[in-house]
Amino acid sequence: MPLYETVLIARSDVTQQQVETIVDTLTAQMDAEIGAEPNSEGSVVKKREYWGLRSLAYRIKKNRKGHYMLLGLDAHPTTMKEMERQLSLNEDILRYMTIRVDVIDAEAPSAILARKSDDRERGFRGPKPAGRFESGRKRGYDDREEFRARDESPATEFGGFNAGIEE
């Protein structure tokens, strides 16, 4: 059977447990449908990851956040069509996307969860003084690099307009 990955986004109003029950009912419906077909092995959920409540890139049906869930499935194409139909009928699901993949790695975390763990390992770097020198004094207008370079070197060395004038 072909392998699929489905990412779905649920409304932020629902809880994580409700998102889990939505996915449980979908997988139960997939198993029930496969059981009705002759000589079928059944669909298998190989991977299931909850990515958490995340901000959306833009508003979808007046929602700014959503619960993200990843499913790695081994199922027939007809079963996937029915699952997508059920997802489109569910009012708690904002968006879903299903792609066909070659391999599902059930042990390794997805890129989203791997990035979250990298952020946690980074640790505290300490406070950064914003807009200040090491001495703690604030930057002024004359502290810009071009003004310091102009003040340090006289115009006579560069053959400026004052090169031939003596005072």
N, C-alpha and C positions, 0 to 999 in steps of 0.2 A: 504494500500500500504506500502511497505517496506521503511525504512528511510535510506538515504545515506549521507555521508560526502565526499566531493571532495575537494582536495587541488590542485591548479594548479599554475605553475610557468611560468610567461611570460618573454620574453626577456627584458633586461634593456633598450634597444633602444626605446621601446614604452613608451608612457606616461600612467599615472594612468587612464586618461579618456578613452584611447584606450583599456585598460584592462577591464574597466567597459563596454564598448560597445561590446567587445568580449563576455563577460558573458551575456549581454542583448540579443545578437543575439542567443546564445546557449539556453537560457531560452525561447525565442520566438519560436525557432525551436522545442523545447520540447513540448510546448503548441500546436503548429500546428500539430505535429505528433499525440499527444494524442487526439486532436479534430477529427481526421480521424477515430479513432477506435470506434466501437460501445460500448455503456454503459460504457464509461470512465469518470472519475471525473476530470482528468487533473492533471498535476504535479504542485507542489507547492514549491517555494523556501522559506523555513522557516528561514534560516539564511544566511547572506551574510556579510563577513568581509574582508576588505582589510588590509593585514598585513604590507604592505609597501615594499620598495625596500630593499632587504636584501642580504647579501653575501651568495654565494653558498659554500658548503663544498668542491667542486671540480669543475673544468671547465666543462660546458656542452655546446657543440656546440660553443666553443670559447667565452663563456660568463662567467664572474666571479660574476655577480649580477643578480637578477631577482625580478620581482614583484610577491608577493605571494598573493593568494586569496583563501578564504575558502567559500564553498557553502554547506549549509545544505538543502537537497532535500527530498521531499516526492514524489516518482515517481515509475513507473513500471520498472521492470528489462529490458524490451525491449527498453524503453526510455533511460535508462542509457547506454545501449550498443550503441545506436545511438549517444548520447552525447559524449561518449568516442571516437567514431569513428570521430566525428567532431573535437574533441580536437586533435586527432592524425594527422588530415589533416592540421590543422592550423599551419603555420610556425612560428607564434609569440609565441606559447606555447612550452616551453622547456620540461616540465614534468607535469604529472598529476597523481593523485592516488585517487581512489575511494574505500571507505570501507562501509560496511553495519553496521549501529548502531541500538541500541534499542530505544534510546531517543535522541532528539535534543532539547537542552535548548536554546531557541531563545533569552531570556533576558540576560543570563549570558555571559560574554565575554569568549572567548576561552583561553586556557592556555598561548598562545603567547601574546595576548593583556593584560591579567592579569599580566604577568611578566613585560611588558613594563611600566604599571602604577606603579608597585612596585619600579622599578628603579627610576622613577621620584619623588616618595615620599621620597626617601632616603635623598636627600639634600646634601649640601656641608659640608664636614667633615674637611676642612682646609688643608693647605699644610703639607706634611710629609717630614721631612728632611731625605733623603735617605743616609744610611751608616754613620750616625753621632750619637754621644752621645748626651745627653740632653744639655751638655755644648756647643755643637757646634763643638768640636774638632773632627777631623777625626780619624777613627779607624786605628790603626797601627798593625804591625805584632804581637807585644807582648801583644796586648789587648785581644787576644783570651782567652777563659775561662781556658784552660788547663795550659797556661803559668802563669795566675794570681794565680791559685791554687798552682802551684809549687813554685812561689816566696813567697807566704804568709806563707807557713809552712816549717820549716826546715826538712831536711832529717833524723835527729836523732830521731824525735818523731815517725816516722814510721818504724824505724829499717832498714833504708836504708843501702847502702854500706858504708857510712861514719859514721855509728852509733858508732863503737868502736874506731875510730881514733880521738885522741885529737891533737890539734895543739900547 
